[in-house]
Every structure is written in structure tokens, then in C-alpha cells.
């Protein structure tokens, strides 16, 4: 199973960073920043570059932005107590809470456990619930 299926997606990782989540994880998305590619040779190279996940500590310089690619276990450490997740019969992951401190109808669904928990964290931060 590819590491991408264990980590938050690039899009969600970007949104978590924008929401102020500390960028500390075992893996990082390393995504090209197109506006930093100035010369014709750099622009040609950009056409062949895809975002990839790397282990912490690796970076490819000024032309790339790093985003934490959180594992579900890392998100579990950030989320408040009482948040749970599990896989449904249909193959989707569900995320919910069992605490009176959060709204009753708070539940998320995603294709991966990391994205499910990440969406929960993003919602809690965006709505100032934590």
C-alpha cells in the first residue's frame, strides 16, 4: 500500500497548514510552486514535476513548498479526547466524537482514515471549537 493512502491528501494538507496546524509530521508533501520557476528551462522542467511525499527532513529547495502529510496516528494526538474513527462496510472511513463538549451532529466521511480525521480537525479549528 502506497504511503499516500496513509497520509492526508495534498489538498487537505494545504488547508490544515493554512488553518495554522503545526507542520510537524513524519512525512511531508513537497509540491512545486509554479511562480518560482522563472527561466524557460525551469518552466519546461515544471511540466514533468508532480507533488510527492518525502520523509521529514528532505526538501527540494526554493521551488517547492512543504506541507505536513499527517498520518492518522499523528492526527489522533492533535485531536481532542473522544474523537473516534472506523471503517464502514462500504469501505469509507467515518469519524465522530463521543463528548458533550462538541456539537451532536459532528461526523465526517472520507476514503482514507487520515483524511477523515484531518477534516474533523480542520472543522474544529475553523469553527473555533478547539
Residue, then its C-alpha position, 0 to 999 in steps of 0.5 A: x500500500x502506497x504511503x499516500x493512502x496513509x497520509x492526508x491528501x495534498x489538498x487537505x494538507x494545504x488547508x490544515x497548514x493554512x488553518x495554522x496546524x503545526x507542520x510537524x509530521x513524519x512525512x511531508x508533501x513537497x509540491x512545486x510552486x509554479x511562480x518560482x520557476x522563472x527561466x524557460x528551462x525551469x518552466x519546461x522542467x515544471x511540466x514533468x514535476x508532480x507533488x510527492x511525499x518525502x520523509x521529514x527532513x528532505x526538501x527540494x529547495x526554493x521551488x517547492x513548498x512543504x506541507x505536513x502529510x499527517x498520518x492518522x496516528x499523528x492526527x489522533x494526538x492533535x485531536x481532542x479526547x473522544x474523537x473516534x474513527x472506523x471503517x464502514x462496510x462500504x469501505x469509507x472511513x467515518x469519524x465522530x466524537x463521543x463528548x458533550x463538549x462538541x456539537x451532536x451532529x459532528x461526523x465526517x466521511x472520507x476514503x482514507x482514515x487520515x483524511x477523515x480525521x484531518x477534516x474533523x480537525x480542520x472543522x474544529x479549528x475553523x469553527x473555533x471549537x478547539 
